[in-house]
Amino acid sequence: MKKGCPLCFTLLIVLILALYVLPYSAADVPPENDRYAARTADGVELALKRYRPDPGAPFRKGRQPVILMPGLMSNMNEFDVHTPPGESFAVGLPSTLAPWARDDPYVARDPMRYYSLAHYLWNQGYDVWLANYRGEGRGPYVSGGQGGYSLDDLGIYDVPAVVKKVYEETGRHPVYIGHSMGASMAYIFLEGAEYLDAPDPHVHSDPALVKERNSGRGEQSLKGLVVLDGPMGTVGMNASYDPSLFLVLRDRWYMDLRWLNPVLDLLAPCTYQLYRFLWFLCRLFNWPDLGPMNLLLSTNPDNIHQEVHRYLLKHAVDGMSTRTVAQFSSAYATKRFREDWYNGVDDSTVPIPPPPAPGDGYYYYSDHLDLVSLPVLVIADDTVDITHPDDIRNFFLGKSRHRLDYFLRVPNTAHVDLVAGLNAPTEVFPAIGRWLRMLCRSR
């Protein structure tokens, strides 16, 4: 293993140590009738939002439901780009609109919605549901359960609760769309992951859950999966076993970043120009891969409107658990995606992830991708940044093949702007729309 903590992880550690973790108080906003709640098996209430562009617009009841799940350190607002009441974003529409948006009065009134995946799907007639996993959210959409949760907790507890709730409300098996960590949680869910007996249990795969969740025939079944740059860590970021990283991340605690949003809002022009400068240098000197510095390439400034960038910093940046960061770091260090190495009575005090070994008792998600058999659309960005396109493709290649499976790598994109970039309305959104129509026509 390489020695030394990579700069990107060092910066993360410095950020964690520098932040004063403050409790977040949700705005005193009464829940609207588009708010729903799902309760997990371990007793956490998760907030869901049924999308419509304004209180007078109809929900798409009776239509194919889709669930949108955000990435690490983010909330549902990454999919719901719009101008909140009392705010202003200087976004104009391009001279040539994507065909789906040309006669949309909501896009005409608020051009920010042109970059909203939730709005595109609603425009296309889908019953759109957005969810915040534990600890995340704003206003009436704050989920409970802040704490040192792992990726296993999210895939084993949160995803089943959200899928089941949408099925209960609609009577239809949803399509799951996950960005970044939101897709990684789906990998765990679709492999039928469950905890063995407490305390501090290991993960195992339940064949009955694998069948139900991939077949579209039970309350936890999915009709299909859309992966938006969802990592496993099999390729990319060169993490190491340097104790300085894992000793900081060893304790289970939640880092709330929402109090920083006003600061991020003010700094948005500076960060945007920083991205521009870094991308200019990379192109000038032909640096396709900066190693640990790839983290700073996760937004392509040429593919995102500066005001959309500001919106995401102000409204979508949220919080995260140290254990999720540690688990991804372990995956990149070992090049295998496994359960949290703290799982299991004998491992609950192990500070540094042990190297993979046969019979070590850990469940390796990346070794069992063949358990995922439902149809998938996998979309990767075009940049070696916080994720690696080959890692995203590895999931596609590793799952059991379905005739509707499709892989797409979108040119001129990076991890963040893949979802809300300048080319999202003309390339990414329509690609999702075409695949969903094909999926809904199939049997």
Secondary structure as UniProt FT lines:
FT   HELIX           7..18
FT   TURN            33..34
FT   STRAND          35..39
FT   TURN            41..42
FT   STRAND          45..50
FT   TURN            55..56
FT   TURN            61..62
FT   STRAND          65..69
FT   TURN            72..73
FT   HELIX           76..78
FT   TURN            85..86
FT   HELIX           99..101
FT   TURN            102..103
FT   HELIX           105..109
FT   HELIX           111..115
FT   HELIX           117..123
FT   TURN            124..125
FT   STRAND          127..132
FT   TURN            134..135
FT   HELIX           139..141
FT   HELIX           151..153
FT   HELIX           154..158
FT   HELIX           159..170
FT   STRAND          175..179
FT   HELIX           181..190
FT   TURN            191..192
FT   STRAND          193..195
FT   STRAND          203..205
FT   HELIX           207..215
FT   TURN            219..220
FT   STRAND          224..228
FT   HELIX           243..249
FT   STRAND          254..256
FT   HELIX           258..260
FT   HELIX           261..284
FT   TURN            285..286
FT   HELIX           291..297
FT   HELIX           301..303
FT   HELIX           306..311
FT   HELIX           312..316
FT   STRAND          319..321
FT   HELIX           322..334
FT   TURN            341..342
FT   HELIX           345..347
FT   TURN            348..349
FT   TURN            358..359
FT   HELIX           365..367
FT   HELIX           369..371
FT   STRAND          376..380
FT   HELIX           389..398
FT   TURN            403..404
FT   STRAND          406..409
FT   TURN            411..412
FT   TURN            415..416
FT   HELIX           417..420
FT   TURN            422..423
FT   HELIX           424..428
FT   HELIX           429..441
//
